[in-house]
Amino acid sequence: MPSRRVLTLVAVAVVFFAGAAAMPIVDTSRDIDYAVEVHPATGGTVDGLSYSESDVVPYEYLSPAAQRAFDRARAASNDTYVVDDENQTAPDLHYATDHIDVGYGLYPVRYEGEVYSLRADQVGGGIDVGALIQLYLVRPVLAAFGLVSGLFGAYYFVRE
């Protein structure tokens, strides 16, 4: 019969291996959200960028999806409308990631005689650092502790 020390080390090894195996498989990429922000243009600028009258898009010229996003953003308490499915975005808007310019993610829109700034952003994406830490640090450490514990258990079992 194996000693209590051997059984304890083997039990600890099983717990560590089970912990490493029980961790869920994670997706290391972040979800992407598509945000539309609308607020009145001020002083001939939209989000600090100046625009000319030829840049202004009449509300009626927006696609139905862009009009819906514009309306929902205006109605929201934070002036922002967010969707997480690319199929729910307005195809005529460019959802900017890092570079934004008038006509490229930023649109002056004339609605009921007033010019509004419509900003379309792609938010998120990239790499989820927490998932990477779990995948490349926590799991291997648990498995290593399990392996070391199991090896010590085998060593003491053979020595007995």
C-alpha positions, -999 to 999 in steps of 0.1 A, spaced: 0 0 0 14 34 -10 22 58 19 2 88 28 28 111 13 26 93 -21 -12 94 -21 -12 131 -12 13 140 -40 -7 120 -65 -40 136 -53 -24 171 -56 -12 162 -91 -47 151 -101 -62 184 -88 -36 205 -106 -41 186 -139 -79 187 -135 -77 225 -129 -57 230 -160 -80 208 -180 -112 223 -167 -103 258 -177 -125 268 -206 -111 272 -241 -110 310 -247 -110 331 -278 -81 354 -276 -97 380 -298 -120 407 -285 -155 412 -298 -159 441 -321 -187 467 -316 -198 493 -341 -207 526 -326 -225 556 -340 -223 589 -321 -244 619 -330 -242 654 -316 -247 689 -330 -218 704 -350 -203 735 -334 -184 764 -350 -182 748 -385 -164 717 -371 -174 681 -364 -154 665 -336 -128 693 -340 -124 689 -378 -136 716 -400 -159 708 -429 -172 727 -459 -208 729 -471 -200 704 -498 -192 678 -472 -226 681 -456 -249 651 -463 -286 657 -462 -303 632 -438 -326 621 -466 -295 609 -486 -285 585 -459 -294 548 -463 -323 536 -442 -298 518 -420 -277 550 -415 -309 569 -408 -319 543 -382 -284 545 -365 -286 584 -366 -320 584 -350 -312 559 -323 -280 577 -314 -298 610 -312 -324 594 -290 -299 577 -267 -290 594 -234 -253 593 -242 -258 602 -279 -243 568 -290 -259 538 -306 -239 505 -305 -244 472 -323 -221 441 -321 -232 425 -353 -217 438 -386 -249 429 -403 -267 456 -383 -244 484 -394 -250 509 -421 -231 498 -452 -228 534 -465 -209 545 -434 -172 537 -429 -167 525 -393 -132 539 -386 -107 522 -363 -77 545 -358 -79 571 -386 -109 594 -389 -116 623 -412 -145 641 -426 -162 617 -450 -142 588 -435 -159 577 -403 -170 613 -396 -199 628 -414 -216 662 -412 -253 655 -416 -280 682 -421 -312 672 -402 -341 695 -398 -320 725 -408 -292 718 -383 -259 702 -390 -249 672 -368 -217 653 -364 -222 616 -371 -192 596 -361 -190 559 -369 -164 539 -350 -153 503 -348 -146 497 -312 -128 467 -297 -111 441 -316 -75 432 -310 -62 407 -285 -77 399 -251 -47 400 -228 -66 382 -200 -73 352 -223 -37 351 -233 -25 351 -197 -49 322 -190 -38 303 -221 0 308 -219 6 313 -181 -21 299 -158 -27 266 -176 10 257 -181 18 266 -145 -11 244 -132 1 216 -155 37 220 -144 27 219 -107 7 188 -115 36 172 -133 61 180 -105 38 167 -78 32 135 -98 69 130 -104 76 134 -67 48 110 -59 63 84 -83 98 90 -69 86 84 -33 66 54 -44 96 38 -60 118 45 -29 94 28 -6 
